[in-house]
Amino acid sequence: MKLLWTLVLSLLLAGQLGFSQEEERGEEGADVTKPKGPVADDGRPDDRLPCGRWMGGVPGTPGHSGLPGRDGRDGPAGPKGDKGNPGEPGQKGEPGDKGADGPQGPRGFPGNPGLKGERGESPLAVRSAFSMGLTSRLAVTNVPIRFNKLFHNEQRHYDDTSGKFRCVTPGVYFFTYHLTVYYRDARVSLYRNNKPVMFTHDQFQENNLDQASGSIILQLQAGDEVWLQVYGEEEHGGIYADNTNDSTFSGFLLYPDPPAASRRR
Ligand SMILES: [Ca+2]
């Protein structure tokens, strides 16, 4: 600090000296322009003669610090900084479109043998048999004859409401009927699916009692229907039954069709 003050004072003294020399040169120059002659003394101190010319003053105190200067120009670009830290992961994007199917993979190894299956049903377990009879003389023709007298219908494959047998197990079936004919002729057809396949005609003789019968073997598919029906008008509906005369319709499965798998062999 003391060094700084010494430097400042030295500068001030040097400036004072230079100023005095300039003043002296000015006085000499002034001699050229000013008119020569006595100068009127108006009693006022001559301000052209500063005190410094005849008496060295004490150096003044340093002035106050000036206002801060303006910002300087931007410096040159600095060196490239270090690599920053990795940023946070972004949000999950939308699912993309489904890609094309890939190529088929190679054939796999054979699997292990399966478990042993359960014991299958015996062919004897597939059953279908019925035997039904009339309860009274036939009254209506040209519709399936409804045999309501029950002899046997365990599987109920014969429907005594419609008068039709309906095949459940595909296979070969045997059907037979034994009819009592009285008072009129009898014309009977055995139908399979709305198509008559077998016919029986008995001409009635007065004061007599006739019998008409028929048998057939048919191969049926599941859902096939078989029934008896009078064909012709009422004069051919002589089928009869009472307490001493029956008219029956029977059928049963002779043997079922083999399974589809074994049929291909
Ligand atoms: Ca006859």
Residues whose N, C-alpha, C, O or C-beta is under 5 A from the ligand:
A	BS01	CA	D202 Q203 F204 D210
